[in-house]
Amino acid sequence: MKELRTQVVIVGAGPAGLLLGQLLQSEGIDNVVVEQRSREYIEKRVRAGVIEHGIAELISDAGAGERMKREGLVHHGIELRYDNASHRIPLSDLAGGKSIMVYGQQEVVKDLVALRLGVGALLLFETEATAIEGITTDAPYVEVDGVDGKVRISCDYVAGCDGTFGVANRTIPTSVLRRYERTYPFSWLGILAEAAPATEELIYCRHENGFALYSLRSPTVSRLYLGVRPDETLEQWSDDRIWDELNLRLATEEVPEINQGPIIERGITAMRSIVVEPMRYDRLLLAGDAAHIVPPTGAKGMNLALADVRVLFQALIAQLKSNDARLLDSYSATCLERVWRAEEFSTYMTQMLHPSYEDDFENGVQMARLRQVVDSREASTVLARNYVDLNSL
Ligand code: PHB
């Protein structure tokens, strides 16, 4: 088996792994990123496109914000829609002038990949991490298998940024690991359409048939979602049925129809919440989806992942440059407090906007919550602050 040596092996080239690699690189810490999938695959993986105020700053501070600042759309509000009427939540007014950046996750990934390859740092695509070993010794290593055959990469630390089903969280013994999980009785059917968005701001909509979300990617590309039952499949949703249902749920008196266009991408995503504790097992540190999943209502997934990386980067620098272990020791607890706050917010948004197909008492409570958020400045302020900058609060 071939051998390599680095300071930090980063498993997974999603936004978390790539940003960590970029930050460590800029401080002269040697690292290798290994990714099971191809470059093409990770650059096309469509996810939520809302970046919090402080996380957009983090991306820019890491030197990866140039195109985002040029092409991203700065938004100062969102709409909540129910009973076919719209209510604007003025995010920036309520959240101290802060705003959100609408910029696709895969665009962030593309920018980070380009930066990394531009400086010639190691990023191994189509390379699977098959085992993480020696984590409780001072000589951990990761075995990988890819285009160059099997390689053993020795290191000081391993960052597990490889998602819920990756090897990293499986490496933590079950006697140590605790997993909290919740599933929801809906999925999201998402489409990307070549249609000019008929809205300037994101619209989160509750309709008795289910949730709908009107989002966008650019002046010519709309991103739309329908809440559907968890057992529904794409085959059941023709283009006509998708557009009819979007029009029905999102209609208002002023704007009865949304702009339609060719659907260029579609998928159904199950909704769940997962938290894994602890996020550190000796020399293995989890970040992003490897440690937690949030339902997409609120768009917290990538923001939460990148906020983990901000903490992890500081902790690794303190350890590797100054032999100071304090930040690594508190890494898990520091992150988990914020992770649970994001879980709370994502659950709150999910439960407020997805009508129950069974429980009309629940539906009455949901409507009361929505009216309270719209009518009470205190309630909308909480929503706005969490939406715009939860991960920096
Ligand atoms: C998206 O644009 O894909 C998006 C926006 C907001 C969400 C989820 C997804 O809450």
Boltz pocket constraint, residues with backbone or C-beta under 6 A from the ligand:
constraints:
  - pocket:
      binder: B
      contacts: [[A, 47], [A, 48], [A, 49], [A, 50], [A, 202], [A, 213], [A, 215], [A, 216], [A, 223], [A, 296], [A, 297], [A, 298], [A, 299], [A, 300]]
      max_distance: 6.0
